[in-house]
Amino acid sequence: MTQTDDPRDEIVAHLPAMRAFAISLCRDATLADDLVQEALVKAWASIGGFTPGTNMRAWLFTILRNGFYSLKRKRRREVGDPDGVHAGGLANGPDHDGRLAYADFERAFAALSDEHREVLVLVGAEGFTVEEAAATMGVAPGTVKSRASRARARLAELMGLEKGESAVIEAEPGTRAAIAAGAAVPTA
């Protein structure tokens, strides 16, 4: 091999044999393709560890074989769950207390004034900055800050929260949508 020859150029010639070897190891063509691909990535990344003039095929097969047995050891520690039954048992939906707390929040939110609901929706649920909310509401930024502060305090009061407890539920997308929908409903 000359100085300009790159050992990576030889890798392609061994692909069919690598795939056949991988299929013989795992008896699954899809998994075999994954093993070959992983072996190629590892070989490419560690080509400096290959000694030119030695057997490239043996080196590649060793990488492939080691990958197969590593995967096999890893899978022995995994729990099979093809139908998702086990995973479904691990997931916890909101409990009864969570639904009651949200119902309390909805009632208290509906009891707020239009101005307070508006500022909480813009700043809390929609994530507007104070300046963006001020421009939307047509008021000064200081007004937005004071309305938001008073709205949070009133919401906490309506919900019967202790001092320091948060009256505003963290606004993940579902909660934001519910708050925004509640703000759109006119109160009597």
N, CA, C and O atoms as a DFTB+ gen file, in Angstrom:
752 C
 N C O
     1  1       0.856      -1.177       0.000
     2  2       0.000       0.000       0.000
     3  2       0.899       1.236       0.000
     4  3       1.881       1.287       0.741
     5  1       0.574       2.216      -0.814
     6  2       1.368       3.434      -0.913
     7  2       0.912       4.425       0.142
     8  3      -0.107       4.225       0.803
     9  1       1.676       5.494       0.292
    10  2       1.370       6.536       1.268
    11  2       0.010       7.189       0.991
    12  3      -0.649       7.641       1.927
    13  1      -0.417       7.245      -0.264
    14  2      -1.669       7.926      -0.610
    15  2      -2.878       7.010      -0.452
    16  3      -4.014       7.485      -0.448
    17  1      -2.647       5.697      -0.321
    18  2      -3.769       4.780      -0.160
    19  2      -4.377       4.936       1.229
    20  3      -3.670       4.995       2.234
    21  1      -5.679       4.999       1.257
    22  2      -6.416       5.112       2.511
    23  2      -7.044       3.760       2.793
    24  3      -7.751       3.234       1.933
    25  1      -6.815       3.171       3.974
    26  2      -7.399       1.861       4.265
    27  2      -8.930       1.874       4.223
    28  3      -9.552       0.825       4.054
    29  1      -9.531       3.039       4.373
    30  2     -10.997       3.135       4.310
    31  2     -11.524       2.769       2.928
    32  3     -12.669       2.340       2.790
    33  1     -10.680       2.941       1.895
    34  2     -11.113       2.595       0.542
    35  2     -11.384       1.102       0.406
    36  3     -12.183       0.695      -0.438
    37  1     -10.740       0.295       1.212
    38  2     -10.890      -1.157       1.156
    39  2     -12.166      -1.645       1.850
    40  3     -12.630      -2.752       1.574
    41  1     -12.726      -0.851       2.728
    42  2     -13.891      -1.265       3.528
    43  2     -15.058      -1.670       2.645
    44  3     -15.710      -2.679       2.916
    45  1     -15.332      -0.914       1.607
    46  2     -16.488      -1.169       0.737
    47  2     -16.452      -2.576       0.146
    48  3     -17.501      -3.198      -0.018
    49  1     -15.286      -3.078      -0.168
    50  2     -15.161      -4.413      -0.766
    51  2     -15.623      -5.514       0.182
    52  3     -15.939      -6.619      -0.261
    53  1     -15.665      -5.225       1.483
    54  2     -16.016      -6.248       2.472
    55  2     -17.484      -6.185       2.904
    56  3     -17.913      -7.009       3.712
    57  1     -18.259      -5.237       2.390
    58  2     -19.651      -5.080       2.813
    59  2     -20.502      -6.338       2.611
    60  3     -21.193      -6.741       3.547
    61  1     -20.486      -6.979       1.430
    62  2     -21.328      -8.174       1.277
    63  2     -20.971      -9.283       2.278
    64  3     -21.862      -9.933       2.825
    65  1     -19.694      -9.495       2.514
    66  2     -19.279     -10.528       3.469
    67  2     -19.677     -10.142       4.891
    68  3     -20.064     -10.999       5.685
    69  1     -19.580      -8.853       5.211
    70  2     -19.991      -8.390       6.546
    71  2     -21.473      -8.613       6.755
    72  3     -21.897      -9.044       7.828
    73  1     -22.268      -8.319       5.727
    74  2     -23.717      -8.506       5.850
    75  2     -24.053      -9.981       6.016
    76  3     -24.892     -10.330       6.846
    77  1     -23.420     -10.844       5.246
    78  2     -23.666     -12.283       5.361
    79  2     -23.273     -12.780       6.752
    80  3     -23.989     -13.587       7.345
    81  1     -22.154     -12.310       7.271
    82  2     -21.720     -12.701       8.605
    83  2     -22.711     -12.220       9.661
    84  3     -23.045     -12.961      10.586
    85  1     -23.181     -10.980       9.525
    86  2     -24.140     -10.418      10.485
    87  2     -25.451     -11.206      10.462
    88  3     -26.032     -11.470      11.515
    89  1     -25.921     -11.585       9.265
    90  2     -27.155     -12.366       9.163
    91  2     -26.958     -13.733       9.825
    92  3     -27.864     -14.244      10.483
    93  1     -25.786     -14.315       9.650
    94  2     -25.547     -15.620      10.273
    95  2     -25.505     -15.507      11.794
    96  3     -25.861     -16.458      12.491
    97  1     -25.083     -14.381      12.310
    98  2     -25.042     -14.191      13.761
    99  2     -26.443     -13.987      14.351
   100  3     -26.806     -14.630      15.336
   101  1     -27.216     -13.098      13.748
   102  2     -28.486     -12.700      14.380
   103  2     -29.725     -13.276      13.716
   104  3     -30.810     -13.211      14.294
   105  1     -29.596     -13.835      12.525
   106  2     -30.720     -14.433      11.787
   107  2     -31.868     -13.446      11.551
   108  3     -33.038     -13.829      11.555
   109  1     -31.525     -12.197      11.349
   110  2     -32.520     -11.151      11.094
   111  2     -31.859     -10.125      10.169
   112  3     -30.908      -9.447      10.561
   113  1     -32.367     -10.018       8.948
   114  2     -31.736      -9.156       7.947
   115  2     -31.736      -7.686       8.364
   116  3     -30.758      -6.977       8.132
   117  1     -32.816      -7.231       8.973
   118  2     -32.886      -5.829       9.378
   119  2     -31.875      -5.537      10.478
   120  3     -31.156      -4.539      10.423
   121  1     -31.825      -6.412      11.474
   122  2     -30.855      -6.238      12.550
   123  2     -29.429      -6.374      12.004
   124  3     -28.523      -5.665      12.442
   125  1     -29.238      -7.276      11.062
   126  2     -27.920      -7.461      10.451
   127  2     -27.461      -6.172       9.771
   128  3     -26.306      -5.768       9.907
   129  1     -28.364      -5.540       9.049
   130  2     -28.012      -4.268       8.393
   131  2     -27.621      -3.218       9.430
   132  3     -26.675      -2.459       9.221
   133  1     -28.345      -3.175      10.541
   134  2     -28.012      -2.230      11.606
   135  2     -26.639      -2.529      12.196
   136  3     -25.852      -1.618      12.456
   137  1     -26.358      -3.813      12.404
   138  2     -25.053      -4.207      12.946
   139  2     -23.916      -3.828      11.999
   140  3     -22.877      -3.330      12.432
   141  1     -24.125      -4.068      10.701
   142  2     -23.103      -3.717       9.710
   143  2     -22.881      -2.210       9.708
   144  3     -21.743      -1.741       9.678
   145  1     -23.962      -1.466       9.740
   146  2     -23.829      -0.006       9.725
   147  2     -23.075       0.475      10.955
   148  3     -22.192       1.326      10.850
   149  1     -23.417      -0.063      12.118
   150  2     -22.721       0.331      13.342
   151  2     -21.243      -0.054      13.282
   152  3     -20.381       0.711      13.712
   153  1     -20.958      -1.231      12.754
   154  2     -19.563      -1.667      12.620
   155  2     -18.791      -0.746      11.680
   156  3     -17.634      -0.417      11.941
   157  1     -19.429      -0.332      10.591
   158  2     -18.772       0.575       9.652
   159  2     -18.466       1.921      10.292
   160  3     -17.395       2.489      10.083
   161  1     -19.418       2.426      11.074
   162  2     -19.198       3.706      11.756
   163  2     -18.023       3.591      12.722
   164  3     -17.160       4.467      12.773
   165  1     -18.002       2.494      13.490
   166  2     -16.899       2.302      14.440
   167  2     -15.570       2.132      13.711
   168  3     -14.557       2.695      14.124
   169  1     -15.573       1.358      12.628
   170  2     -14.339       1.144      11.864
   171  2     -13.840       2.457      11.279
   172  3     -12.649       2.763      11.345
   173  1     -14.736       3.215      10.719
   174  2     -14.368       4.493      10.108
   175  2     -13.766       5.427      11.153
   176  3     -12.758       6.091      10.910
   177  1     -14.414       5.464      12.335
   178  2     -13.955       6.369      13.383
   179  2     -12.618       5.926      13.979
   180  3     -11.840       6.760      14.441
   181  1     -12.348       4.621      13.971
   182  2     -11.115       4.144      14.600
   183  2     -10.142       3.557      13.581
   184  3      -9.384       2.640      13.897
   185  1     -10.165       4.082      12.372
   186  2      -9.303       3.572      11.309
   187  2      -7.826       3.683      11.692
   188  3      -6.998       2.935      11.172
   189  1      -7.495       4.584      12.573
   190  2      -6.125       4.727      13.047
   191  2      -5.653       3.500      13.812
   192  3      -4.450       3.271      13.933
   193  1      -6.589       2.705      14.331
   194  2      -6.241       1.487      15.050
   195  2      -5.985       0.305      14.136
   196  3      -5.529      -0.746      14.588
   197  1      -6.273       0.468      12.861
   198  2      -6.020      -0.611      11.896
   199  2      -4.571      -0.538      11.454
   200  3      -4.056       0.527      11.112
   201  1      -3.926      -1.697      11.471
   202  2      -2.528      -1.760      11.046
   203  2      -2.484      -2.104       9.561
   204  3      -2.867      -3.207       9.171
   205  1      -2.024      -1.178       8.735
   206  2      -1.943      -1.462       7.296
   207  2      -1.108      -2.714       7.039
   208  3      -0.089      -2.954       7.687
   209  1      -1.571      -3.494       6.084
   210  2      -0.881      -4.717       5.740
   211  2      -1.448      -5.934       6.452
   212  3      -1.114      -7.069       6.114
   213  1      -2.319      -5.695       7.452
   214  2      -2.964      -6.814       8.135
   215  2      -4.309      -7.075       7.463
   216  3      -4.674      -6.394       6.505
   217  1      -5.026      -8.043       7.959
   218  2      -6.279      -8.487       7.353
   219  2      -7.432      -7.543       7.718
   220  3      -7.931      -7.562       8.843
   221  1      -7.843      -6.720       6.751
   222  2      -8.934      -5.769       6.953
   223  2     -10.235      -6.503       7.255
   224  3     -10.985      -6.082       8.134
   225  1     -10.514      -7.585       6.548
   226  2     -11.766      -8.322       6.742
   227  2     -11.843      -8.852       8.179
   228  3     -12.890      -8.746       8.817
   229  1     -10.781      -9.401       8.677
   230  2     -10.770      -9.923      10.047
   231  2     -11.008      -8.800      11.053
   232  3     -11.727      -8.977      12.036
   233  1     -10.397      -7.646      10.798
   234  2     -10.576      -6.494      11.681
   235  2     -12.034      -6.046      11.688
   236  3     -12.601      -5.797      12.752
   237  1     -12.647      -5.942      10.501
   238  2     -14.044      -5.538      10.390
   239  2     -14.971      -6.566      11.042
   240  3     -15.919      -6.196      11.735
   241  1     -14.697      -7.864      10.820
   242  2     -15.531      -8.913      11.401
   243  2     -15.440      -8.892      12.933
   244  3     -16.426      -9.154      13.620
   245  1     -14.269      -8.583      13.453
   246  2     -14.109      -8.494      14.909
   247  2     -14.962      -7.363      15.469
   248  3     -15.624      -7.528      16.494
   249  1     -14.947      -6.223      14.802
   250  2     -15.770      -5.088      15.233
   251  2     -17.247      -5.473      15.175
   252  3     -18.002      -5.197      16.107
   253  1     -17.653      -6.110      14.077
   254  2     -19.041      -6.536      13.898
   255  2     -19.444      -7.548      14.969
   256  3     -20.509      -7.421      15.573
   257  1     -18.609      -8.539      15.203
   258  2     -18.891      -9.578      16.190
   259  2     -19.011      -8.968      17.590
   260  3     -19.932      -9.301      18.335
   261  1     -18.091      -8.085      17.945
   262  2     -18.141      -7.439      19.260
   263  2     -19.421      -6.619      19.421
   264  3     -20.025      -6.603      20.493
   265  1     -19.827      -5.942      18.352
   266  2     -21.080      -5.179      18.385
   267  2     -22.277      -6.086      18.601
   268  3     -23.189      -5.744      19.354
   269  1     -22.283      -7.250      17.942
   270  2     -23.383      -8.200      18.092
   271  2     -23.481      -8.687      19.539
   272  3     -24.567      -8.693      20.119
   273  1     -22.356      -9.094      20.121
   274  2     -22.396      -9.614      21.488
   275  2     -22.683      -8.519      22.515
   276  3     -23.294      -8.792      23.549
   277  1     -22.263      -7.315      22.253
   278  2     -22.614      -6.197      23.143
   279  2     -24.115      -5.961      23.119
   280  3     -24.736      -5.746      24.161
   281  1     -24.695      -6.002      21.923
   282  2     -26.136      -5.829      21.795
   283  2     -26.878      -6.968      22.487
   284  3     -27.891      -6.744      23.150
   285  1     -26.377      -8.176      22.334
   286  2     -27.007      -9.342      22.953
   287  2     -26.990      -9.219      24.485
   288  3     -27.988      -9.512      25.144
   289  1     -25.851      -8.783      25.049
   290  2     -25.767      -8.586      26.506
   291  2     -26.720      -7.491      26.956
   292  3     -27.378      -7.618      27.989
   293  1     -26.794      -6.433      26.193
   294  2     -27.687      -5.320      26.534
   295  2     -29.139      -5.778      26.510
   296  3     -29.909      -5.442      27.410
   297  1     -29.512      -6.528      25.508
   298  2     -30.904      -6.972      25.371
   299  2     -31.296      -7.972      26.451
   300  3     -32.476      -8.086      26.782
   301  1     -30.328      -8.699      27.006
   302  2     -30.634      -9.624      28.088
   303  2     -31.137      -8.883      29.312
   304  3     -31.935      -9.419      30.080
   305  1     -30.675      -7.649      29.501
   306  2     -31.078      -6.843      30.657
   307  2     -32.366      -6.070      30.395
   308  3     -32.928      -5.486      31.322
   309  1     -32.838      -6.055      29.168
   310  2     -34.053      -5.318      28.824
   311  2     -35.282      -6.181      29.045
   312  3     -35.218      -7.407      28.964
   313  1     -36.384      -5.539      29.322
   314  2     -37.653      -6.229      29.484
   315  2     -38.415      -6.100      28.182
   316  3     -38.630      -4.996      27.683
   317  1     -38.823      -7.234      27.635
   318  2     -39.607      -7.197      26.400
   319  2     -41.012      -6.691      26.677
   320  3     -41.654      -7.115      27.639
   321  1     -41.481      -5.796      25.843
   322  2     -42.821      -5.234      26.026
   323  2     -43.396      -4.857      24.663
   324  3     -43.651      -3.680      24.403
   325  1     -43.606      -5.855      23.780
   326  2     -44.037      -5.530      22.422
   327  2     -45.418      -4.876      22.346
   328  3     -45.685      -4.107      21.423
   329  1     -46.294      -5.171      23.301
   330  2     -47.635      -4.586      23.266
   331  2     -47.758      -3.321      24.093
   332  3     -48.814      -2.689      24.099
   333  1     -46.700      -2.943      24.790
   334  2     -46.734      -1.726      25.596
   335  2     -47.463      -1.872      26.911
   336  3     -47.762      -0.872      27.564
   337  1     -47.758      -3.101      27.319
   338  2     -48.501      -3.329      28.559
   339  2     -47.685      -2.883      29.760
   340  3     -48.192      -2.189      30.642
   341  1     -46.420      -3.285      29.791
   342  2     -45.566      -2.917      30.928
   343  2     -45.364      -1.400      30.981
   344  3     -45.491      -0.793      32.045
   345  1     -45.059      -0.803      29.865
   346  2     -44.847       0.646      29.825
   347  2     -46.110       1.398      30.215
   348  3     -46.037       2.429      30.884
   349  1     -47.265       0.891      29.804
   350  2     -48.529       1.532      30.158
   351  2     -48.768       1.528      31.651
   352  3     -49.377       2.454      32.187
   353  1     -48.290       0.488      32.336
   354  2     -48.441       0.420      33.782
   355  2     -47.514       1.372      34.510
   356  3     -47.770       1.725      35.661
   357  1     -46.442       1.791      33.860
   358  2     -45.488       2.704      34.487
   359  2     -45.936       4.155      34.405
   360  3     -45.540       4.981      35.227
   361  1     -46.758       4.459      33.419
   362  2     -47.192       5.844      33.229
   363  2     -48.328       6.162      34.192
   364  3     -49.252       5.366      34.360
   365  1     -48.252       7.314      34.813
   366  2     -49.311       7.763      35.712
   367  2     -49.971       8.990      35.128
   368  3     -49.306       9.985      34.842
   369  1     -51.253       8.925      34.954
   370  2     -51.998      10.103      34.522
   371  2     -52.228      10.999      35.729
   372  3     -51.858      10.639      36.847
   373  1     -52.823      12.137      35.522
   374  2     -53.099      13.014      36.659
   375  2     -54.046      12.324      37.626
   376  3     -55.029      11.702      37.225
   377  1     -53.730      12.448      38.910
   378  2     -54.593      11.814      39.892
   379  2     -55.792      12.702      40.202
   380  3     -55.905      13.814      39.686
   381  1     -56.671      12.207      41.037
   382  2     -57.916      12.904      41.355
   383  2     -57.643      14.290      41.927
   384  3     -58.325      15.253      41.575
   385  1     -56.646      14.395      42.809
   386  2     -56.325      15.693      43.403
   387  2     -55.906      16.700      42.343
   388  3     -56.239      17.881      42.442
   389  1     -55.184      16.245      41.337
   390  2     -54.770      17.138      40.266
   391  2     -55.960      17.687      39.501
   392  3     -55.987      18.868      39.155
   393  1     -56.948      16.832      39.234
   394  2     -58.146      17.303      38.530
   395  2     -58.931      18.286      39.394
   396  3     -59.476      19.267      38.889
   397  1     -58.987      18.019      40.700
   398  2     -59.697      18.947      41.587
   399  2     -58.987      20.295      41.641
   400  3     -59.634      21.341      41.621
   401  1     -57.664      20.271      41.708
   402  2     -56.910      21.525      41.745
   403  2     -57.127      22.312      40.456
   404  3     -57.262      23.535      40.487
   405  1     -57.160      21.610      39.326
   406  2     -57.375      22.309      38.071
   407  2     -58.795      22.874      38.001
   408  3     -59.008      23.973      37.489
   409  1     -59.761      22.117      38.518
   410  2     -61.150      22.610      38.538
   411  2     -61.240      23.858      39.408
   412  3     -61.942      24.807      39.058
   413  1     -60.527      23.866      40.554
   414  2     -60.497      25.061      41.405
   415  2     -59.877      26.227      40.657
   416  3     -60.353      27.359      40.739
   417  1     -58.803      25.936      39.923
   418  2     -58.140      26.971      39.141
   419  2     -59.108      27.547      38.097
   420  3     -59.203      28.764      37.939
   421  1     -59.813      26.679      37.396
   422  2     -60.743      27.154      36.363
   423  2     -61.828      28.047      36.956
   424  3     -62.149      29.093      36.391
   425  1     -62.395      27.636      38.099
   426  2     -63.446      28.456      38.739
   427  2     -62.880      29.809      39.160
   428  3     -63.502      30.845      38.925
   429  1     -61.707      29.803      39.779
   430  2     -61.107      31.058      40.234
   431  2     -60.741      31.937      39.046
   432  3     -60.936      33.152      39.086
   433  1     -60.210      31.325      37.985
   434  2     -59.830      32.086      36.792
   435  2     -61.059      32.740      36.165
   436  3     -60.996      33.885      35.716
   437  1     -62.172      32.015      36.136
   438  2     -63.409      32.560      35.566
   439  2     -63.940      33.718      36.412
   440  3     -64.625      34.600      35.893
   441  1     -63.631      33.720      37.705
   442  2     -64.128      34.775      38.591
   443  2     -63.294      36.051      38.511
   444  3     -63.696      37.079      39.057
   445  1     -62.154      36.007      37.849
   446  2     -61.321      37.207      37.709
   447  2     -61.988      38.220      36.786
   448  3     -62.854      37.870      35.984
   449  1     -61.577      39.467      36.909
   450  2     -62.072      40.499      35.993
   451  2     -61.490      40.250      34.602
   452  3     -60.509      39.524      34.444
   453  1     -62.115      40.868      33.602
   454  2     -61.630      40.723      32.231
   455  2     -60.169      41.157      32.115
   456  3     -59.373      40.487      31.458
   457  1     -59.820      42.267      32.747
   458  2     -58.446      42.779      32.675
   459  2     -57.455      41.788      33.273
   460  3     -56.370      41.581      32.730
   461  1     -57.835      41.175      34.400
   462  2     -56.935      40.228      35.049
   463  2     -56.781      38.947      34.226
   464  3     -55.676      38.422      34.092
   465  1     -57.881      38.449      33.681
   466  2     -57.787      37.260      32.833
   467  2     -56.931      37.552      31.611
   468  3     -56.085      36.747      31.223
   469  1     -57.161      38.714      31.011
   470  2     -56.419      39.085      29.809
   471  2     -54.922      39.123      30.070
   472  3     -54.150      38.569      29.288
   473  1     -54.497      39.759      31.145
   474  2     -53.070      39.880      31.415
   475  2     -52.467      38.519      31.762
   476  3     -51.334      38.237      31.371
   477  1     -53.197      37.673      32.485
   478  2     -52.663      36.348      32.811
   479  2     -52.555      35.463      31.573
   480  3     -51.620      34.674      31.442
   481  1     -53.522      35.605      30.669
   482  2     -53.438      34.820      29.440
   483  2     -52.250      35.280      28.606
   484  3     -51.473      34.453      28.129
   485  1     -52.102      36.586      28.425
   486  2     -51.019      37.094      27.582
   487  2     -49.639      36.811      28.177
   488  3     -48.762      36.284      27.492
   489  1     -49.449      37.157      29.439
   490  2     -48.129      37.033      30.052
   491  2     -47.881      35.614      30.565
   492  3     -46.784      35.077      30.408
   493  1     -48.898      35.010      31.176
   494  2     -48.708      33.678      31.761
   495  2     -48.847      32.554      30.768
   496  3     -47.937      31.740      30.616
   497  1     -49.983      32.498      30.086
   498  2     -50.261      31.347      29.225
   499  2     -49.612      31.463      27.851
   500  3     -49.076      30.480      27.341
   501  1     -49.650      32.626      27.255
   502  2     -49.117      32.775      25.906
   503  2     -47.638      33.115      25.882
   504  3     -47.000      33.026      24.832
   505  1     -47.078      33.507      27.031
   506  2     -45.654      33.769      27.105
   507  2     -45.207      35.096      26.507
   508  3     -44.037      35.259      26.161
   509  1     -46.135      36.049      26.381
   510  2     -45.749      37.367      25.878
   511  2     -44.811      38.033      26.872
   512  3     -44.916      37.806      28.078
   513  1     -43.901      38.848      26.375
   514  2     -43.106      39.688      27.266
   515  2     -44.012      40.804      27.759
   516  3     -45.093      41.023      27.213
   517  1     -43.571      41.505      28.791
   518  2     -44.348      42.620      29.324
   519  2     -44.580      43.661      28.230
   520  3     -45.664      44.233      28.124
   521  1     -43.550      43.898      27.420
   522  2     -43.657      44.899      26.364
   523  2     -44.660      44.458      25.284
   524  3     -45.451      45.266      24.798
   525  1     -44.620      43.181      24.919
   526  2     -45.557      42.669      23.908
   527  2     -46.985      42.730      24.423
   528  3     -47.900      43.107      23.692
   529  1     -47.174      42.355      25.689
   530  2     -48.515      42.410      26.278
   531  2     -48.998      43.850      26.351
   532  3     -50.169      44.133      26.098
   533  1     -48.092      44.761      26.698
   534  2     -48.465      46.182      26.784
   535  2     -48.915      46.693      25.422
   536  3     -49.914      47.405      25.323
   537  1     -48.183      46.334      24.377
   538  2     -48.557      46.774      23.028
   539  2     -49.898      46.163      22.628
   540  3     -50.730      46.842      22.026
   541  1     -50.111      44.906      22.952
   542  2     -51.370      44.238      22.601
   543  2     -52.542      44.872      23.347
   544  3     -53.613      45.068      22.773
   545  1     -52.335      45.193      24.633
   546  2     -53.416      45.736      25.464
   547  2     -53.567      47.245      25.310
   548  3     -54.575      47.819      25.721
   549  1     -52.555      47.885      24.714
   550  2     -52.619      49.336      24.539
   551  2     -52.397      50.095      25.830
   552  3     -52.982      51.159      26.035
   553  1     -51.554      49.558      26.707
   554  2     -51.246      50.206      27.982
   555  2     -49.737      50.257      28.149
   556  3     -48.998      49.701      27.337
   557  1     -49.281      50.920      29.195
   558  2     -47.854      51.019      29.482
   559  2     -47.343      49.711      30.095
   560  3     -48.106      48.988      30.735
   561  1     -46.061      49.409      29.902
   562  2     -45.502      48.194      30.495
   563  2     -45.679      48.119      32.016
   564  3     -45.904      47.039      32.562
   565  1     -45.581      49.240      32.681
   566  2     -45.788      49.267      34.136
   567  2     -47.197      48.828      34.510
   568  3     -47.402      48.174      35.532
   569  1     -48.155      49.188      33.685
   570  2     -49.542      48.791      33.926
   571  2     -49.679      47.275      33.802
   572  3     -50.383      46.643      34.590
   573  1     -49.015      46.706      32.828
   574  2     -49.057      45.249      32.658
   575  2     -48.475      44.574      33.887
   576  3     -49.043      43.605      34.392
   577  1     -47.339      45.082      34.377
   578  2     -46.701      44.488      35.548
   579  2     -47.612      44.553      36.763
   580  3     -47.763      43.566      37.482
   581  1     -48.210      45.694      36.990
   582  2     -49.060      45.830      38.181
   583  2     -50.336      45.007      38.035
   584  3     -50.787      44.404      39.009
   585  1     -50.929      44.968      36.842
   586  2     -52.123      44.142      36.636
   587  2     -51.808      42.662      36.821
   588  3     -52.591      41.924      37.419
   589  1     -50.669      42.237      36.310
   590  2     -50.286      40.833      36.442
   591  2     -50.074      40.480      37.911
   592  3     -50.492      39.413      38.361
   593  1     -49.437      41.361      38.648
   594  2     -49.212      41.124      40.068
   595  2     -50.529      41.040      40.826
   596  3     -50.732      40.134      41.634
   597  1     -51.417      41.985      40.563
   598  2     -52.732      41.984      41.234
   599  2     -53.559      40.775      40.807
   600  3     -54.274      40.192      41.622
   601  1     -53.462      40.395      39.527
   602  2     -54.228      39.250      39.033
   603  2     -53.752      37.958      39.699
   604  3     -54.571      37.125      40.088
   605  1     -52.452      37.788      39.831
   606  2     -51.927      36.588      40.500
   607  2     -52.347      36.552      41.960
   608  3     -52.732      35.506      42.482
   609  1     -52.269      37.704      42.615
   610  2     -52.668      37.768      44.027
   611  2     -54.153      37.440      44.177
   612  3     -54.534      36.700      45.084
   613  1     -54.989      37.982      43.300
   614  2     -56.437      37.720      43.366
   615  2     -56.729      36.253      43.070
   616  3     -57.587      35.654      43.717
   617  1     -56.039      35.676      42.117
   618  2     -56.215      34.270      41.773
   619  2     -55.838      33.394      42.962
   620  3     -56.541      32.432      43.272
   621  1     -54.734      33.721      43.628
   622  2     -54.321      32.968      44.817
   623  2     -55.364      33.084      45.922
   624  3     -55.674      32.110      46.608
   625  1     -55.892      34.277      46.079
   626  2     -56.925      34.498      47.090
   627  2     -58.177      33.678      46.776
   628  3     -58.730      33.028      47.663
   629  1     -58.618      33.705      45.538
   630  2     -59.811      32.952      45.139
   631  2     -59.612      31.442      45.284
   632  3     -60.567      30.705      45.531
   633  1     -58.379      30.992      45.131
   634  2     -58.089      29.564      45.245
   635  2     -57.766      29.149      46.676
   636  3     -57.597      27.963      46.958
   637  1     -57.680      30.123      47.579
   638  2     -57.391      29.817      48.974
   639  2     -55.968      29.340      49.204
   640  3     -55.721      28.516      50.085
   641  1     -55.036      29.849      48.420
   642  2     -53.649      29.426      48.553
   643  2     -52.946      30.189      49.661
   644  3     -53.273      31.341      49.947
   645  1     -51.981      29.535      50.276
   646  2     -51.165      30.163      51.313
   647  2     -50.186      31.133      50.656
   648  3     -49.924      31.046      49.456
   649  1     -49.658      32.038      51.437
   650  2     -48.670      32.986      50.926
   651  2     -47.457      32.216      50.419
   652  3     -46.936      31.345      51.116
   653  1     -47.010      32.533      49.218
   654  2     -45.867      31.869      48.620
   655  2     -46.237      30.733      47.684
   656  3     -45.420      30.335      46.855
   657  1     -47.456      30.196      47.794
   658  2     -47.888      29.153      46.865
   659  2     -48.203      29.800      45.529
   660  3     -48.721      30.915      45.483
   661  1     -47.897      29.114      44.457
   662  2     -48.130      29.664      43.134
   663  2     -49.593      29.537      42.746
   664  3     -50.188      28.466      42.871
   665  1     -50.158      30.617      42.283
   666  2     -51.533      30.596      41.815
   667  2     -51.620      30.274      40.338
   668  3     -52.685      29.923      39.830
   669  1     -50.492      30.394      39.649
   670  2     -50.486      30.181      38.213
   671  2     -49.875      28.817      37.926
   672  3     -48.744      28.541      38.329
   673  1     -50.610      27.978      37.241
   674  2     -50.120      26.671      36.850
   675  2     -49.087      26.885      35.763
   676  3     -49.295      27.691      34.856
   677  1     -47.954      26.157      35.849
   678  2     -46.939      26.298      34.816
   679  2     -47.568      26.058      33.463
   680  3     -48.293      25.082      33.267
   681  1     -47.295      26.934      32.547
   682  2     -48.002      26.947      31.276
   683  2     -47.377      26.029      30.246
   684  3     -46.635      26.474      29.371
   685  1     -47.685      24.720      30.356
   686  2     -47.326      23.820      29.267
   687  2     -48.406      23.983      28.208
   688  3     -49.445      24.575      28.500
   689  1     -48.209      23.487      26.995
   690  2     -49.139      23.783      25.905
   691  2     -50.602      23.455      26.193
   692  3     -51.476      24.247      25.843
   693  1     -50.894      22.332      26.811
   694  2     -52.287      21.974      27.098
   695  2     -52.922      22.934      28.084
   696  3     -54.076      23.331      27.922
   697  1     -52.165      23.305      29.109
   698  2     -52.672      24.238      30.111
   699  2     -52.875      25.608      29.488
   700  3     -53.865      26.285      29.767
   701  1     -51.942      26.010      28.648
   702  2     -52.070      27.306      27.976
   703  2     -53.344      27.361      27.147
   704  3     -54.063      28.360      27.156
   705  1     -53.614      26.279      26.434
   706  2     -54.810      26.244      25.596
   707  2     -56.061      26.334      26.451
   708  3     -57.008      27.036      26.098
   709  1     -56.069      25.618      27.586
   710  2     -57.240      25.637      28.461
   711  2     -57.452      27.015      29.061
   712  3     -58.586      27.485      29.158
   713  1     -56.357      27.672      29.470
   714  2     -56.470      29.019      30.038
   715  2     -56.971      30.000      28.979
   716  3     -57.854      30.819      29.234
   717  1     -56.385      29.894      27.782
   718  2     -56.805      30.792      26.710
   719  2     -58.258      30.562      26.347
   720  3     -58.986      31.519      26.084
   721  1     -58.699      29.300      26.327
   722  2     -60.109      29.005      26.028
   723  2     -61.006      29.543      27.115
   724  3     -62.091      30.049      26.827
   725  1     -60.568      29.443      28.380
   726  2     -61.352      29.956      29.489
   727  2     -61.460      31.466      29.448
   728  3     -62.466      32.035      29.871
   729  1     -60.424      32.114      28.938
   730  2     -60.445      33.569      28.849
   731  2     -61.396      34.054      27.784
   732  3     -61.900      35.175      27.859
   733  1     -61.649      33.214      26.786
   734  2     -62.517      33.607      25.696
   735  2     -63.990      33.463      26.044
   736  3     -64.849      34.024      25.364
   737  1     -64.286      32.707      27.110
   738  2     -65.679      32.480      27.495
   739  2     -66.150      33.685      28.303
   740  3     -65.559      33.999      29.336
   741  1     -67.201      34.363      27.854
   742  2     -67.680      35.522      28.598
   743  2     -68.305      35.075      29.917
   744  3     -69.031      34.082      29.969
   745  1     -68.012      35.820      30.981
   746  2     -68.586      35.514      32.288
   747  2     -69.837      36.329      32.489
   748  3     -69.952      37.448      31.990
   749  1     -70.771      35.765      33.220
   750  2     -72.050      36.457      33.449
   751  2     -71.978      37.352      34.642
   752  3     -72.962      38.010      34.980
